[in-house]
Amino acid sequence: MSNDEVYAAGLLNRALDPATQPPEIRAFLQAEIALLDDIIVHGSTLLDVGCGTGRHLALLRDRLSLGVGVDYEHASIVEAHRRASAGHLHFVTGDATALPIRPPFDVAMCLTNSWGTMGDKPGVLSEMRRLAPKPYARLLSVYAESSIPARREWYRRLGHVVTEESAESLVTEGGFRSEHFSEARLRQLVGDCTIRPLAGIAYVVTF
């Protein structure tokens, strides 16, 4: 199975159930929310690339003047629409390398290692730069190499036992592939950026 097929089978919804999450993963997800609380100011316009069911935009709805989420998995977008309770949140099914949206946004983000599951990483970065053109207005959160033990356990709990491990990724018997990154690899892929550790198992990258 491909990542697309694994997500279509409902992996995301199961993964967001706290009962499935090892403590390290739960701490990482909470740290992401705290980070957004610190950096997203009232009145912002925000683009969420790989938004899933829209949970981050929903949490920030009261401080956004406009929030747009994009995900290739249509079922996730349908669920995001169902959960949205504010008219200034919008969700679109689309390709992260060819987003059907016009600029500019104050901030473009791609969180929870969504970028680490995407194939054309430079293409995604290019679209984020187009849509949030101000320097350092783009935000990624990705797994560090130190996340491997916690992710192995998390995926096992989700029924996706890891069968392959490399310096760059984990692959499960269900076909799910998730990458992790060193600072050097991030700088090679992203270019000019700032990198900060997050929750001991991840990085926050702004570019």
Stockholm file with secondary structure:
# STOCKHOLM 1.0

chainA/1-207         MSNDEVYAAGLLNRALDPATQPPEIRAFLQAEIALLDDIIVHGSTLLDVGCGTGRHLALLRDRLSLGVGVDYEHASIVEAHRRASAGHLHFVTGDATALPIRPPFDVAMCLTNSWGTMGDKPGVLSEMRRLAPKPYARLLSVYAESSIPARREWYRRLGHVVTEESAESLVTEGGFRSEHFSEARLRQLVGDCTIRPLAGIAYVVTF
#=GR chainA/1-207 SS CCHHHHHHTTHHHHHTSGGGCCHHHHHHHHHHHHHHHHHCCTTEEEEEETCTTCHHHHHHGGGEEEEEEEESCHHHHHHHHHHCCSTTEEEEECBTTBCSCCSCCSEEEECTTSGGGCSCHHHHHHHHHHHSCSTTCEEEEEEBGGGHHHHHHHHHHTTCCEEEECSSEEEETTSCEEECBCHHHHHHHHCSCEEEEETTTEEEEEC
#=GC SS_cons         CCHHHHHHTTHHHHHTSGGGCCHHHHHHHHHHHHHHHHHCCTTEEEEEETCTTCHHHHHHGGGEEEEEEEESCHHHHHHHHHHCCSTTEEEEECBTTBCSCCSCCSEEEECTTSGGGCSCHHHHHHHHHHHSCSTTCEEEEEEBGGGHHHHHHHHHHTTCCEEEECSSEEEETTSCEEECBCHHHHHHHHCSCEEEEETTTEEEEEC
//
